[in-house]
Amino acid sequence: MHGHWSSRLAFILAVAGSAIGLGNIWKFPYIAGVNGGGAFVLVYLACVFVVGLPIMMAEVLIGRRGRRNPIATMLLLGEEESGSTRWALIGVLGVFAGFLILSYYSVIAGWAIAYILEGASGAFANIDAAGVGEIFSSLSGDWLKTSFWHSLFMLMTLVVVSKGVERGLERAVRILMPALVALLLLLLGYSMIAGDFAAGLRFMFEPKFSELTQAGALSALGHAFFTLSVGMGAVMAYGAYLPSETSIMKTSIAVVCADTAIAILAGLVIFPIVFANGLDPATGPGLIFQSLPLAFGQLPGGIVIAVLFFLLLTFAAWTSAISLMEPAVAWLIEARDISRRRAAWMIGGTIWVLGFFSVWSFNILADFKIFGRTVFDNLDFLTSNIMLPLGGLAIVVFAGWVMCRNSSSDELDPEAGAGYRAWRFSARYIAPVAVVLIFLNAIGLI
Ligand code: PHE
């Protein structure tokens, strides 16, 4: 039987724990940097609120109605609402996307763990831009070290999943997330004083649409899904444990706002440091690892701050990783009738092996490219920019068009008349049309 979250706050914290992770602090600044800043940020924000929010609500309501793992839920509701079993494919696609995402996510989380030790060793003291570049490339270029850290992170993740996600997660998120925000605010203070804050602001908020390519717009859309953890059933799996009296709308809005605020905060910390030190904003996946240590190196108590920061980042990645693995594990337990422990080890083991291709994308396989991209980049592109938006599109079409009105209004606040109508309109028209337009644009049809 399924467990229950102990309260509405517990659910918010779990979904926030899933949403807030490397996507906000590592990925958002790096892809905003690669895609020229302002215009990308604007499209990303629009996608988060116009597309991501209604899809998150759709996922939670479907999850709570089905009360099973995402595949079984889609099978059940699909049959109930349309008589077709084909909707289960959404669940299958999602479980598979979670697999692929976690395989490379774990690699970056491994870097974060390695940086806890780098920070503790005092290696960042008074370091300059060349120095941070060296530390980063000697880590990411070392396949043995990074294999080790990736393995450790996968082990941490599967241990929690094997125990059941409701336990422990709640208390930890409640304390550690505010700590992460506090630390980011402290770093924001540093960036305002010692960084080129004006240049950072201009980069992030001055939209230059000439710099935004079609591929850039697609990755803004993809990132909206990635950062909110929607489109693959993670939120659906958590929704399955949600008590029926909780307001889905309020909860989702809270999570989306918190997630967005943290991403913007991370950007406001990082870009001023980037510009003050002559770094390239388009550095790529190493951006935070090559900019933040400059701040740690100059701050009084920098060693403690660096250690705390990378600890909290690892923690944020951990709570997201757990949610990436949960749909697959929940499915295996229910489908094969095996213990949670066994399922966690089987799924975790497979993802761990797959992850080596991403570990090696930064060293021994760095020159092995398919479509001009490394394995790591391909996995990221395929999952964030294609699988999540397609999964999300299918979910929102299901919730808006296939589910009958009574079913969805039952789950969303029955009292919130205008809110419900706004959601249904977005789910039926705005979100699907936006996703389709950005896709068509990306392949050059419009
Ligand atoms: N949202 C997480 C992050 O921003 C990543 C994630 C994606 C988690 C999809 C679950 C599902 O880091």
Residues whose N, C-alpha, C, O or C-beta is under 5 A from the ligand:
A	BS01	LIG	S18 A19 I20 G21 L22 G23 N24 F226 T227 L228 S229 V230 A234 S320 S323 L324
